Amino acid sequence: MKRVAVSTLVLAIMACCAQTSWAQYNEIPVTATDIDPDSRDTQTRIRFGQAQAAVREYLSGKTMDEQGRTLIRKFFRDAYLKSWTSKANWTQAGAKRQEFLRAYYGPLYSDQAARAMVNEIMVEFMREYIKPNYHPVLRYNAILLVGDLRSKEMDNINQTPEVPYAPATAILLSALEDPNQSDAVKVGAWIGLMEQCQLYGVNLGAMAGPEKTKVMDLVVKTLSEKAPPEGRGADAHTWMRKRAIDVARSIGNAGRDGALANALNIIILDESLPIEMRCNAIAAIGHLNYDAQTAAKLDVAKESAEIGKVALEAVSADVAWYDNTMTEYFKALMAPGGTGGMMGGEYGPGGGGMIGPMARPTSPRPSRPSRSTRNRGTSGPPSEYGEFGGPGEEMMEPEIIRDPIMVRMETLFRRRVKTHLDDCKQALVGQTTQIQGDGSSIREGLIRYAKNAEDRALIVDLSKSMLSMLATVDDDELWEDDLLKNSKTRLDALTIAAQKLASKAAVEIASPDAAAPADVPGGAAPADIPGGPAGPPADVPGGAPADVPGAAAPADVPGAAPADVPGAAPADVPGAAPAPMEDVPGGPAADVPS
């Protein structure tokens, strides 16, 4: 299944790189030398190819017999997996892992008997390879591969999902609980655990009871840990807490006495954390179910008011960013030397006259043609003059070509608001998009647990204001100033609704400032817009479209490059160094510091 894009770039080589010399890394010699996959001997390579083809036959459904069992053990245990530890392959572990998944795993190679054998062998070897005496790149990819193991592949015909390989869960949890395990391995373990929990589903489905308890305890502990443990950088710790939020959404219950909900609230109320991270924690709150005893103690109005406070903070910063960015762009555009300062030639009379700086224009732009008439004439019968019209016939209305930089800024603004506000809305009313009546029929989000009609009405009012704002930023008929004007109107309504609920719950909410706060990432124009060096907020998932000027890397990968560009580990992780990733995201490669 897909990984979070940022997950495949993170923390590939960390503290352990600088602490162990190359000579200390284990190498396990290949014992089945007649099928050594790295041999340069032609006959050996031919035999390896023949063995590989025969293994694939068994993996893809050939009836398992003693010959098949012997071949699979010899191929994987005595040759293929041992070759991964050779010095020549240390930095190729990412490619080796992807090669295994492509050539020996997946729906094409999912015979149950053969899959069971391969899974047992992989667990045996990968559990060994995550130990400190193996190369860091191999260790990282070994734990990723543990998370990739499945006891059953997705069946598209019968519509049955993938089933995680249960023994892998214990290995992932053990790695995360081990205080002596490297952060590189823990990063890979979080990725694998997140995928497994998503596959197990709400309340972790068929996961064994002890593992469920361990997952809950681990997530609560990680969310509650504000300060990173010794030897871990702040960015790396924040990344791991974000993955704990992802797992919390899959758990789906608030825990005994609301332990998980309380841990998520630690994130939500921490104003020092990125707003995107706090919004993600809010969305996770909306996925939790409370038992009757815990629900009775829940202060729904107060929790909803805190959510409204975060939503207001996020959206007001987004609106201020868009307003300031557009203003700076137009100022630069109309300044001497700016492209908008040329008023002569085809742009108007007066030759090459220049005008000075000015504020963003407020006059209405030409009306936007309808979708049905944008590329053709709007009236009159067909003419002998063809598409260019003639006497008595209107000329074809020209297609409007928009400034691409303005379109990019507009797109980023819409994405920011939807990212933040939809998370907050989910916490209140779940996936609901239309609220009927007093909201008593809603069976998602915190509104289910409202104590009285007054609280429910205030939550409904706040949710409706969120839905109105989301509808505004989803309206592609609104451009530039109209989008900003309508967004400000919706922000005013959101402010009033949030403050009403806050007043009832005794939560303090200040009115949003008119200007972008100094610490709002991307408070100025994108980098290649004249007059503006800053870009989009670093804490918005995905940042901006790939071609958006000034787009920043996703914040939850400390120091990472854009998601589709092989990146490097964050600089603040001890021992970390930039290293190109392998051909597979998540598989670091190339130069590893000794």
C-alpha positions as a Python dict, from the first residue, in 0.01 Angstrom:
ca = {
    (1, 'M'): (0, 0, 0),
    (2, 'K'): (101, 358, -43),
    (3, 'R'): (318, 519, 214),
    (4, 'V'): (282, 873, 326),
    (5, 'A'): (497, 1051, 71),
    (6, 'V'): (716, 1209, 333),
    (7, 'S'): (768, 884, 517),
    (8, 'T'): (995, 744, 250),
    (9, 'L'): (1247, 1028, 283),
    (10, 'V'): (1295, 1041, 657),
    (11, 'L'): (1596, 993, 874),
    (12, 'A'): (1750, 721, 659),
    (13, 'I'): (2095, 722, 816),
    (14, 'M'): (2124, 852, 1169),
    (15, 'A'): (2334, 843, 1482),
    (16, 'C'): (2450, 488, 1436),
    (17, 'C'): (2639, 586, 1119),
    (18, 'A'): (2902, 783, 1303),
    (19, 'Q'): (2941, 546, 1592),
    (20, 'T'): (3053, 227, 1418),
    (21, 'S'): (3339, 181, 1178),
    (22, 'W'): (3288, 1, 850),
    (23, 'A'): (3513, -283, 959),
    (24, 'Q'): (3274, -369, 1242),
    (25, 'Y'): (2970, -438, 1023),
    (26, 'N'): (2881, -804, 991),
    (27, 'E'): (2916, -991, 663),
    (28, 'I'): (2755, -1334, 633),
    (29, 'P'): (2916, -1540, 357),
    (30, 'V'): (2692, -1707, 101),
    (31, 'T'): (2693, -2083, 169),
    (32, 'A'): (2509, -2190, -148),
    (33, 'T'): (2795, -2072, -366),
    (34, 'D'): (2659, -2252, -672),
    (35, 'I'): (2375, -1994, -690),
    (36, 'D'): (2555, -1692, -544),
    (37, 'P'): (2355, -1394, -680),
    (38, 'D'): (2664, -1169, -682),
    (39, 'S'): (2896, -1413, -857),
    (40, 'R'): (3064, -1298, -1176),
    (41, 'D'): (3100, -1654, -1300),
    (42, 'T'): (2878, -1713, -1601),
    (43, 'Q'): (2773, -2065, -1507),
    (44, 'T'): (2687, -1956, -1151),
    (45, 'R'): (2477, -1671, -1283),
    (46, 'I'): (2293, -1912, -1512),
    (47, 'R'): (2221, -2148, -1221),
    (48, 'F'): (2100, -1857, -1009),
    (49, 'G'): (1858, -1755, -1285),
    (50, 'Q'): (1728, -2108, -1312),
    (51, 'A'): (1679, -2134, -936),
    (52, 'Q'): (1506, -1797, -931),
    (53, 'A'): (1261, -1906, -1202),
    (54, 'A'): (1185, -2229, -1017),
    (55, 'V'): (1124, -2040, -689),
    (56, 'R'): (883, -1807, -864),
    (57, 'E'): (688, -2104, -994),
    (58, 'Y'): (629, -2230, -641),
    (59, 'L'): (547, -1880, -518),
    (60, 'S'): (291, -1834, -794),
    (61, 'G'): (98, -2156, -731),
    (62, 'K'): (294, -2465, -824),
    (63, 'T'): (203, -2750, -588),
    (64, 'M'): (443, -2742, -294),
    (65, 'D'): (648, -3058, -247),
    (66, 'E'): (967, -3147, -66),
    (67, 'Q'): (1177, -3038, -362),
    (68, 'G'): (1007, -2699, -353),
    (69, 'R'): (1061, -2654, 21),
    (70, 'T'): (1427, -2746, -13),
    (71, 'L'): (1472, -2506, -304),
    (72, 'I'): (1305, -2212, -127),
    (73, 'R'): (1515, -2260, 186),
    (74, 'K'): (1837, -2291, -12),
    (75, 'F'): (1760, -1993, -236),
    (76, 'F'): (1660, -1743, 35),
    (77, 'R'): (1846, -1868, 344),
    (78, 'D'): (2176, -1982, 194),
    (79, 'A'): (2221, -1742, -95),
    (80, 'Y'): (1990, -1448, -162),
    (81, 'L'): (1946, -1295, 185),
    (82, 'K'): (2302, -1361, 300),
    (83, 'S'): (2429, -1171, -2),
    (84, 'W'): (2262, -855, 133),
    (85, 'T'): (2527, -834, 407),
    (86, 'S'): (2825, -824, 171),
    (87, 'K'): (3017, -498, 175),
    (88, 'A'): (2935, -435, -191),
    (89, 'N'): (2563, -443, -107),
    (90, 'W'): (2562, -239, 213),
    (91, 'T'): (2435, 77, 47),
    (92, 'Q'): (2215, -116, -196),
    (93, 'A'): (1975, -242, 71),
    (94, 'G'): (1691, -22, -52),
    (95, 'A'): (1720, -165, -401),
    (96, 'K'): (1744, -519, -262),
    (97, 'R'): (1430, -469, -54),
    (98, 'Q'): (1235, -338, -352),
    (99, 'E'): (1370, -616, -570),
    (100, 'F'): (1240, -873, -323),
    (101, 'L'): (894, -713, -312),
    (102, 'R'): (880, -692, -689),
    (103, 'A'): (1026, -1032, -782),
    (104, 'Y'): (910, -1262, -501),
    (105, 'Y'): (615, -1093, -334),
    (106, 'G'): (282, -935, -417),
    (107, 'P'): (-35, -1080, -578),
    (108, 'L'): (154, -1272, -847),
    (109, 'Y'): (354, -1464, -588),
    (110, 'S'): (99, -1529, -316),
    (111, 'D'): (58, -1906, -295),
    (112, 'Q'): (-30, -1959, 71),
    (113, 'A'): (206, -2248, 142),
    (114, 'A'): (503, -2081, -26),
    (115, 'R'): (417, -1741, 126),
    (116, 'A'): (419, -1889, 476),
    (117, 'M'): (768, -2031, 422),
    (118, 'V'): (904, -1707, 282),
    (119, 'N'): (753, -1501, 563),
    (120, 'E'): (916, -1721, 827),
    (121, 'I'): (1254, -1689, 657),
    (122, 'M'): (1220, -1311, 616),
    (123, 'V'): (1130, -1260, 982),
    (124, 'E'): (1427, -1471, 1089),
    (125, 'F'): (1674, -1272, 880),
    (126, 'M'): (1526, -923, 917),
    (127, 'R'): (1510, -959, 1296),
    (128, 'E'): (1883, -1029, 1281),
    (129, 'Y'): (1960, -748, 1038),
    (130, 'I'): (1814, -470, 1255),
    (131, 'K'): (2083, -534, 1518),
    (132, 'P'): (2357, -272, 1570),
    (133, 'N'): (2636, -480, 1417),
    (134, 'Y'): (2490, -446, 1067),
    (135, 'H'): (2521, -152, 832),
    (136, 'P'): (2270, 131, 907),
    (137, 'V'): (2121, 124, 557),
    (138, 'L'): (2061, -250, 586),
    (139, 'R'): (1911, -207, 933),
    (140, 'Y'): (1671, 63, 814),
    (141, 'N'): (1552, -136, 513),
    (142, 'A'): (1526, -456, 716),
    (143, 'I'): (1272, -299, 951),
    (144, 'L'): (1084, -149, 657),
    (145, 'L'): (1062, -496, 507),
    (146, 'V'): (923, -636, 832),
    (147, 'G'): (638, -386, 801),
    (148, 'D'): (584, -487, 438),
    (149, 'L'): (516, -853, 519),
    (150, 'R'): (163, -978, 453),
    (151, 'S'): (7, -1314, 527),
    (152, 'K'): (-244, -1252, 249),
    (153, 'E'): (-254, -1015, -45),
    (154, 'M'): (-552, -807, -150),
    (155, 'D'): (-805, -1006, -353),
    (156, 'N'): (-964, -772, -608),
    (157, 'I'): (-1208, -1038, -727),
    (158, 'N'): (-1350, -1124, -385),
    (159, 'Q'): (-1287, -774, -252),
    (160, 'T'): (-1089, -887, 51),
    (161, 'P'): (-812, -665, 190),
    (162, 'E'): (-448, -731, 261),
    (163, 'V'): (-381, -908, 589),
    (164, 'P'): (-67, -809, 783),
    (165, 'Y'): (172, -1083, 887),
    (166, 'A'): (99, -1105, 1260),
    (167, 'P'): (450, -1201, 1383),
    (168, 'A'): (584, -882, 1223),
    (169, 'T'): (386, -664, 1467),
    (170, 'A'): (580, -793, 1767),
    (171, 'I'): (912, -712, 1597),
    (172, 'L'): (801, -358, 1513),
    (173, 'L'): (683, -294, 1868),
    (174, 'S'): (998, -444, 2015),
    (175, 'A'): (1214, -212, 1804),
    (176, 'L'): (1014, 92, 1914),
    (177, 'E'): (1026, -3, 2281),
    (178, 'D'): (1400, -76, 2283),
    (179, 'P'): (1582, 227, 2432),
    (180, 'N'): (1908, 112, 2274),
    (181, 'Q'): (1766, 80, 1922),
    (182, 'S'): (1878, 342, 1671),
    (183, 'D'): (1639, 615, 1560),
    (184, 'A'): (1686, 502, 1201),
    (185, 'V'): (1532, 165, 1284),
    (186, 'K'): (1259, 330, 1493),
    (187, 'V'): (1163, 550, 1200),
    (188, 'G'): (1120, 242, 981),
    (189, 'A'): (927, 68, 1259),
    (190, 'W'): (682, 359, 1288),
    (191, 'I'): (621, 343, 914),
    (192, 'G'): (553, -30, 930),
    (193, 'L'): (335, -4, 1240),
    (194, 'M'): (131, 274, 1081),
    (195, 'E'): (66, 58, 773),
    (196, 'Q'): (-23, -248, 980),
    (197, 'C'): (-264, -53, 1200),
    (198, 'Q'): (-436, 92, 894),
    (199, 'L'): (-483, -259, 756),
    (200, 'Y'): (-614, -394, 1085),
    (201, 'G'): (-866, -111, 1090),
    (202, 'V'): (-1072, 46, 1366),
    (203, 'N'): (-985, -91, 1710),
    (204, 'L'): (-700, -273, 1533),
    (205, 'G'): (-931, -548, 1414),
    (206, 'A'): (-785, -896, 1449),
    (207, 'M'): (-458, -782, 1607),
    (208, 'A'): (-377, -993, 1912),
    (209, 'G'): (-481, -850, 2249),
    (210, 'P'): (-131, -802, 2394),
    (211, 'E'): (-17, -621, 2080),
    (212, 'K'): (-324, -394, 2093),
    (213, 'T'): (-236, -294, 2448),
    (214, 'K'): (126, -231, 2353),
    (215, 'V'): (26, -17, 2055),
    (216, 'M'): (-206, 194, 2271),
    (217, 'D'): (58, 239, 2542),
    (218, 'L'): (327, 324, 2288),
    (219, 'V'): (112, 585, 2111),
    (220, 'V'): (5, 749, 2437),
    (221, 'K'): (365, 759, 2561),
    (222, 'T'): (498, 907, 2235),
    (223, 'L'): (226, 1173, 2213),
    (224, 'S'): (281, 1274, 2575),
    (225, 'E'): (659, 1307, 2539),
    (226, 'K'): (709, 1677, 2476),
    (227, 'A'): (1087, 1671, 2502),
    (228, 'P'): (1289, 1434, 2284),
    (229, 'P'): (1492, 1167, 2458),
    (230, 'E'): (1866, 1211, 2483),
    (231, 'G'): (2039, 1182, 2149),
    (232, 'R'): (1734, 1258, 1936),
    (233, 'G'): (1682, 1588, 1757),
    (234, 'A'): (1366, 1791, 1807),
    (235, 'D'): (1262, 1756, 1442),
    (236, 'A'): (1304, 1379, 1448),
    (237, 'H'): (1099, 1361, 1768),
    (238, 'T'): (823, 1573, 1614),
    (239, 'W'): (817, 1341, 1313),
    (240, 'M'): (769, 1038, 1536),
    (241, 'R'): (490, 1208, 1730),
    (242, 'K'): (316, 1277, 1398),
    (243, 'R'): (330, 909, 1311),
    (244, 'A'): (181, 833, 1652),
    (245, 'I'): (-110, 1061, 1557),
    (246, 'D'): (-154, 861, 1237),
    (247, 'V'): (-168, 538, 1435),
    (248, 'A'): (-413, 694, 1681),
    (249, 'R'): (-661, 750, 1399),
    (250, 'S'): (-655, 379, 1323),
    (251, 'I'): (-701, 275, 1685),
    (252, 'G'): (-1043, 438, 1688),
    (253, 'N'): (-1115, 430, 2061),
    (254, 'A'): (-1028, 679, 2329),
    (255, 'G'): (-883, 418, 2563),
    (256, 'R'): (-946, 352, 2928),
    (257, 'D'): (-1048, 679, 3098),
    (258, 'G'): (-984, 855, 2766),
    (259, 'A'): (-606, 804, 2784),
    (260, 'L'): (-555, 834, 2408),
    (261, 'A'): (-785, 1136, 2379),
    (262, 'N'): (-598, 1307, 2662),
    (263, 'A'): (-265, 1242, 2490),
    (264, 'L'): (-397, 1391, 2166),
    (265, 'N'): (-514, 1695, 2359),
    (266, 'I'): (-156, 1751, 2471),
    (267, 'I'): (-70, 1802, 2104),
    (268, 'I'): (-376, 2015, 2029),
    (269, 'L'): (-316, 2256, 2317),
    (270, 'D'): (58, 2296, 2257),
    (271, 'E'): (86, 2625, 2070),
    (272, 'S'): (457, 2571, 2007),
    (273, 'L'): (383, 2284, 1766),
    (274, 'P'): (313, 2331, 1394),
    (275, 'I'): (-50, 2415, 1325),
    (276, 'E'): (-75, 2128, 1075),
    (277, 'M'): (31, 1880, 1343),
    (278, 'R'): (-228, 2016, 1585),
    (279, 'C'): (-498, 1992, 1318),
    (280, 'N'): (-401, 1630, 1249),
    (281, 'A'): (-441, 1553, 1617),
    (282, 'I'): (-782, 1720, 1608),
    (283, 'A'): (-890, 1499, 1317),
    (284, 'A'): (-775, 1194, 1513),
    (285, 'I'): (-996, 1303, 1804),
    (286, 'G'): (-1296, 1287, 1570),
    (287, 'H'): (-1224, 920, 1496),
    (288, 'L'): (-1231, 811, 1859),
    (289, 'N'): (-1517, 630, 2030),
    (290, 'Y'): (-1567, 677, 2403),
    (291, 'D'): (-1713, 422, 2640),
    (292, 'A'): (-2018, 535, 2837),
    (293, 'Q'): (-1828, 603, 3157),
    (294, 'T'): (-1563, 816, 2985),
    (295, 'A'): (-1820, 995, 2767),
    (296, 'A'): (-2013, 1098, 3078),
    (297, 'K'): (-1704, 1284, 3204),
    (298, 'L'): (-1629, 1445, 2868),
    (299, 'D'): (-1662, 1824, 2852),
    (300, 'V'): (-1775, 1835, 2490),
    (301, 'A'): (-1834, 2210, 2482),
    (302, 'K'): (-1484, 2288, 2610),
    (303, 'E'): (-1313, 2041, 2374),
    (304, 'S'): (-1513, 2174, 2078),
    (305, 'A'): (-1424, 2531, 2175),
    (306, 'E'): (-1054, 2443, 2181),
    (307, 'I'): (-1094, 2292, 1834),
    (308, 'G'): (-1266, 2610, 1716),
    (309, 'K'): (-978, 2812, 1857),
    (310, 'V'): (-721, 2615, 1658),
    (311, 'A'): (-937, 2632, 1344),
    (312, 'L'): (-967, 3007, 1379),
    (313, 'E'): (-593, 3045, 1432),
    (314, 'A'): (-514, 2835, 1126),
    (315, 'V'): (-765, 2991, 886),
    (316, 'S'): (-698, 3350, 994),
    (317, 'A'): (-327, 3292, 928),
    (318, 'D'): (-410, 3139, 589),
    (319, 'V'): (-630, 3435, 489),
    (320, 'A'): (-371, 3685, 611),
    (321, 'W'): (-101, 3502, 415),
    (322, 'Y'): (-305, 3516, 95),
    (323, 'D'): (-396, 3882, 145),
    (324, 'N'): (-36, 3988, 214),
    (325, 'T'): (107, 3776, -63),
    (326, 'M'): (-130, 3915, -323),
    (327, 'T'): (-69, 4271, -206),
    (328, 'E'): (309, 4232, -222),
    (329, 'Y'): (286, 4073, -562),
    (330, 'F'): (82, 4358, -709),
    (331, 'K'): (307, 4620, -550),
    (332, 'A'): (611, 4458, -708),
    (333, 'L'): (428, 4411, -1036),
    (334, 'M'): (343, 4780, -1062),
    (335, 'A'): (676, 4910, -934),
    (336, 'P'): (931, 5071, -1170),
    (337, 'G'): (1090, 4786, -1359),
    (338, 'G'): (802, 4551, -1282),
    (339, 'T'): (621, 4395, -1577),
    (340, 'G'): (297, 4563, -1474),
    (341, 'G'): (455, 4911, -1499),
    (342, 'M'): (460, 4916, -1879),
    (343, 'M'): (149, 5103, -1981),
    (344, 'G'): (232, 5162, -2345),
    (345, 'G'): (229, 4951, -2658),
    (346, 'E'): (-30, 4679, -2670),
    (347, 'Y'): (-119, 4734, -2303),
    (348, 'G'): (-244, 5090, -2347),
    (349, 'P'): (-170, 5439, -2476),
    (350, 'G'): (121, 5654, -2372),
    (351, 'G'): (417, 5470, -2517),
    (352, 'G'): (655, 5328, -2259),
    (353, 'G'): (534, 5537, -1967),
    (354, 'M'): (603, 5396, -1621),
    (355, 'I'): (391, 5420, -1308),
    (356, 'G'): (503, 5396, -948),
    (357, 'P'): (414, 5145, -676),
    (358, 'M'): (48, 5106, -602),
    (359, 'A'): (-181, 4891, -393),
    (360, 'R'): (-358, 4588, -531),
    (361, 'P'): (-631, 4698, -776),
    (362, 'T'): (-981, 4681, -635),
    (363, 'S'): (-1181, 4752, -949),
    (364, 'P'): (-1389, 4463, -1078),
    (365, 'R'): (-1227, 4246, -1340),
    (366, 'P'): (-1406, 4152, -1663),
    (367, 'S'): (-1682, 3903, -1612),
    (368, 'R'): (-1577, 3542, -1646),
    (369, 'P'): (-1728, 3365, -1945),
    (370, 'S'): (-1946, 3065, -1875),
    (371, 'R'): (-1806, 2719, -1930),
    (372, 'S'): (-2044, 2667, -2222),
    (373, 'T'): (-1946, 2982, -2413),
    (374, 'R'): (-1586, 3034, -2321),
    (375, 'N'): (-1443, 2919, -2652),
    (376, 'R'): (-1706, 3030, -2897),
    (377, 'G'): (-1921, 3328, -2995),
    (378, 'T'): (-2210, 3404, -2766),
    (379, 'S'): (-2483, 3516, -3002),
    (380, 'G'): (-2596, 3541, -3361),
    (381, 'P'): (-2655, 3282, -3629),
    (382, 'P'): (-2379, 3110, -3819),
    (383, 'S'): (-2210, 3350, -4057),
    (384, 'E'): (-2047, 3323, -4395),
    (385, 'Y'): (-1749, 3489, -4233),
    (386, 'G'): (-1688, 3176, -4024),
    (387, 'E'): (-1569, 3177, -3669),
    (388, 'F'): (-1447, 3537, -3683),
    (389, 'G'): (-1800, 3671, -3731),
    (390, 'G'): (-1919, 3944, -3965),
    (391, 'P'): (-2159, 4232, -3998),
    (392, 'G'): (-2441, 4213, -3747),
    (393, 'E'): (-2273, 3937, -3550),
    (394, 'E'): (-2079, 3966, -3224),
    (395, 'M'): (-1714, 3871, -3227),
    (396, 'M'): (-1616, 3553, -3049),
    (397, 'E'): (-1545, 3619, -2683),
    (398, 'P'): (-1173, 3565, -2621),
    (399, 'E'): (-1060, 3310, -2369),
    (400, 'I'): (-928, 3465, -2050),
    (401, 'I'): (-564, 3380, -1979),
    (402, 'R'): (-483, 3414, -1611),
    (403, 'D'): (-152, 3509, -1453),
    (404, 'P'): (2, 3170, -1366),
    (405, 'I'): (170, 3303, -1052),
    (406, 'M'): (-161, 3432, -920),
    (407, 'V'): (-321, 3096, -999),
    (408, 'R'): (-48, 2918, -804),
    (409, 'M'): (-90, 3141, -500),
    (410, 'E'): (-466, 3093, -517),
    (411, 'T'): (-427, 2715, -540),
    (412, 'L'): (-195, 2710, -242),
    (413, 'F'): (-435, 2921, -38),
    (414, 'R'): (-724, 2689, -114),
    (415, 'R'): (-513, 2387, -21),
    (416, 'R'): (-402, 2540, 308),
    (417, 'V'): (-752, 2625, 422),
    (418, 'K'): (-897, 2288, 322),
    (419, 'T'): (-614, 2099, 489),
    (420, 'H'): (-654, 2278, 820),
    (421, 'L'): (-1028, 2330, 834),
    (422, 'D'): (-1139, 1987, 717),
    (423, 'D'): (-936, 1828, 999),
    (424, 'C'): (-1113, 2050, 1253),
    (425, 'K'): (-1454, 1985, 1102),
    (426, 'Q'): (-1398, 1610, 1118),
    (427, 'A'): (-1345, 1633, 1492),
    (428, 'L'): (-1681, 1800, 1542),
    (429, 'V'): (-1910, 1622, 1294),
    (430, 'G'): (-1695, 1364, 1114),
    (431, 'Q'): (-1737, 1335, 738),
    (432, 'T'): (-2074, 1513, 746),
    (433, 'T'): (-2107, 1770, 466),
    (434, 'Q'): (-2463, 1887, 527),
    (435, 'I'): (-2616, 1938, 869),
    (436, 'Q'): (-2990, 1896, 900),
    (437, 'G'): (-3190, 2023, 1195),
    (438, 'D'): (-3025, 2035, 1535),
    (439, 'G'): (-2754, 1782, 1449),
    (440, 'S'): (-2891, 1514, 1681),
    (441, 'S'): (-2887, 1261, 1397),
    (442, 'I'): (-2509, 1292, 1342),
    (443, 'R'): (-2323, 979, 1452),
    (444, 'E'): (-1969, 1102, 1401),
    (445, 'G'): (-1736, 1338, 1584),
    (446, 'L'): (-1767, 1497, 1925),
    (447, 'I'): (-2121, 1622, 1865),
    (448, 'R'): (-2242, 1270, 1946),
    (449, 'Y'): (-2148, 1328, 2307),
    (450, 'A'): (-2301, 1675, 2353),
    (451, 'K'): (-2468, 1695, 2695),
    (452, 'N'): (-2759, 1922, 2604),
    (453, 'A'): (-2936, 2098, 2318),
    (454, 'E'): (-2755, 2427, 2382),
    (455, 'D'): (-2409, 2271, 2343),
    (456, 'R'): (-2524, 2083, 2035),
    (457, 'A'): (-2662, 2402, 1876),
    (458, 'L'): (-2333, 2587, 1932),
    (459, 'I'): (-2133, 2300, 1782),
    (460, 'V'): (-2371, 2289, 1484),
    (461, 'D'): (-2325, 2665, 1434),
    (462, 'L'): (-1947, 2633, 1441),
    (463, 'S'): (-1954, 2332, 1207),
    (464, 'K'): (-2178, 2512, 960),
    (465, 'S'): (-1941, 2809, 953),
    (466, 'M'): (-1657, 2567, 875),
    (467, 'L'): (-1857, 2405, 596),
    (468, 'S'): (-1934, 2751, 451),
    (469, 'M'): (-1565, 2840, 448),
    (470, 'L'): (-1479, 2506, 286),
    (471, 'A'): (-1746, 2566, 21),
    (472, 'T'): (-1596, 2909, -51),
    (473, 'V'): (-1243, 2782, -108),
    (474, 'D'): (-1385, 2496, -317),
    (475, 'D'): (-1565, 2739, -549),
    (476, 'D'): (-1346, 2758, -858),
    (477, 'E'): (-1566, 3035, -1000),
    (478, 'L'): (-1411, 3272, -747),
    (479, 'W'): (-1083, 3430, -848),
    (480, 'E'): (-830, 3645, -662),
    (481, 'D'): (-1010, 3936, -494),
    (482, 'D'): (-1352, 3773, -495),
    (483, 'L'): (-1204, 3465, -331),
    (484, 'L'): (-1027, 3678, -71),
    (485, 'K'): (-1333, 3895, -6),
    (486, 'N'): (-1563, 3596, 41),
    (487, 'S'): (-1305, 3419, 256),
    (488, 'K'): (-1283, 3720, 487),
    (489, 'T'): (-1661, 3723, 519),
    (490, 'R'): (-1662, 3353, 606),
    (491, 'L'): (-1376, 3408, 849),
    (492, 'D'): (-1585, 3669, 1031),
    (493, 'A'): (-1870, 3419, 1063),
    (494, 'L'): (-1626, 3151, 1183),
    (495, 'T'): (-1489, 3393, 1442),
    (496, 'I'): (-1836, 3472, 1579),
    (497, 'A'): (-1934, 3104, 1598),
    (498, 'A'): (-1606, 3005, 1766),
    (499, 'Q'): (-1631, 3288, 2019),
    (500, 'K'): (-1991, 3199, 2108),
    (501, 'L'): (-1890, 2843, 2188),
    (502, 'A'): (-1577, 2962, 2368),
    (503, 'S'): (-1781, 3197, 2585),
    (504, 'K'): (-2009, 2912, 2688),
    (505, 'A'): (-1710, 2686, 2767),
    (506, 'A'): (-1493, 2956, 2931),
    (507, 'V'): (-1221, 2923, 2665),
    (508, 'E'): (-1041, 3243, 2571),
    (509, 'I'): (-1035, 3320, 2199),
    (510, 'A'): (-893, 3645, 2060),
    (511, 'S'): (-1017, 3795, 1734),
    (512, 'P'): (-783, 3724, 1445),
    (513, 'D'): (-549, 4007, 1349),
    (514, 'A'): (-588, 4176, 1017),
    (515, 'A'): (-225, 4121, 920),
    (516, 'A'): (-30, 3799, 909),
    (517, 'P'): (160, 3734, 1231),
    (518, 'A'): (535, 3758, 1200),
    (519, 'D'): (579, 3389, 1269),
    (520, 'V'): (336, 3265, 1005),
    (521, 'P'): (542, 3060, 758),
    (522, 'G'): (500, 3200, 413),
    (523, 'G'): (375, 3536, 536),
    (524, 'A'): (531, 3707, 238),
    (525, 'A'): (518, 3641, -131),
    (526, 'P'): (672, 3329, -285),
    (527, 'A'): (1039, 3342, -367),
    (528, 'D'): (1023, 3419, -734),
    (529, 'I'): (752, 3681, -696),
    (530, 'P'): (917, 4025, -706),
    (531, 'G'): (931, 4167, -359),
    (532, 'G'): (862, 3850, -168),
    (533, 'P'): (1113, 3590, -52),
    (534, 'A'): (900, 3359, 155),
    (535, 'G'): (693, 3064, 43),
    (536, 'P'): (405, 2849, 157),
    (537, 'P'): (379, 2727, 513),
    (538, 'A'): (613, 2444, 594),
    (539, 'D'): (354, 2273, 805),
    (540, 'V'): (98, 2214, 532),
    (541, 'P'): (111, 1852, 410),
    (542, 'G'): (254, 1842, 64),
    (543, 'G'): (350, 2208, 76),
    (544, 'A'): (248, 2338, -263),
    (545, 'P'): (216, 2206, -614),
    (546, 'A'): (556, 2110, -749),
    (547, 'D'): (582, 2426, -959),
    (548, 'V'): (459, 2673, -700),
    (549, 'P'): (718, 2943, -646),
    (550, 'G'): (878, 2921, -309),
    (551, 'A'): (720, 2590, -221),
    (552, 'A'): (870, 2441, 91),
    (553, 'A'): (937, 2079, 178),
    (554, 'P'): (675, 1904, 391),
    (555, 'A'): (737, 1991, 752),
    (556, 'D'): (697, 1647, 891),
    (557, 'V'): (1016, 1537, 722),
    (558, 'P'): (1279, 1741, 900),
    (559, 'G'): (1505, 1886, 638),
    (560, 'A'): (1355, 1671, 364),
    (561, 'A'): (1339, 1748, -3),
    (562, 'P'): (1009, 1746, -193),
    (563, 'A'): (835, 1411, -168),
    (564, 'D'): (922, 1290, -513),
    (565, 'V'): (1288, 1385, -490),
    (566, 'P'): (1519, 1144, -306),
    (567, 'G'): (1620, 1331, 6),
    (568, 'A'): (1835, 1319, 311),
    (569, 'A'): (1816, 1280, 684),
    (570, 'P'): (1774, 1593, 897),
    (571, 'A'): (2088, 1775, 996),
    (572, 'D'): (1999, 1788, 1363),
    (573, 'V'): (2003, 1411, 1405),
    (574, 'P'): (2336, 1301, 1546),
    (575, 'G'): (2541, 1134, 1281),
    (576, 'A'): (2297, 1212, 1004),
    (577, 'A'): (2431, 1314, 669),
    (578, 'P'): (2273, 1393, 334),
    (579, 'A'): (2261, 1075, 131),
    (580, 'P'): (2084, 1007, -197),
    (581, 'M'): (1810, 752, -162),
    (582, 'E'): (1800, 429, -352),
    (583, 'D'): (1572, 368, -644),
    (584, 'V'): (1290, 305, -401),
    (585, 'P'): (1167, 580, -170),
    (586, 'G'): (1261, 483, 176),
    (587, 'G'): (1578, 307, 72),
    (588, 'P'): (1875, 532, 150),
    (589, 'A'): (2186, 475, -42),
    (590, 'A'): (2518, 599, -166),
    (591, 'D'): (2778, 748, 61),
    (592, 'V'): (2740, 655, 424),
    (593, 'P'): (2964, 829, 673),
    (594, 'S'): (3197, 593, 849),
}
